[in-house]
């Protein structure tokens, strides 16, 4: 039996889709293994009258697990 796990985390902000698991570093874009923490840090936020870190986007976190016998 083998297992395969796929994960994606993206946001829709200003009618554009952004991959939240890509870290923009000096060498361009590369995938990082910090998962949910990295994705949440990269979400678009702005201050409002009631909340200083209000989300400005909709995000989707997906896990797909495949089991093969």
Beta strands, then each sheet from edge to edge (+ up, - down):
strand 1: 2-13
strand 2: 16-19
strand 3: 22-25
strand 4: 28-31
strand 5: 45-46
strand 6: 54-55
strand 7: 58-68
sheet 1: 2+ 1- 7+
sheet 2: 3+ 4-
sheet 3: 5+ 6-
end
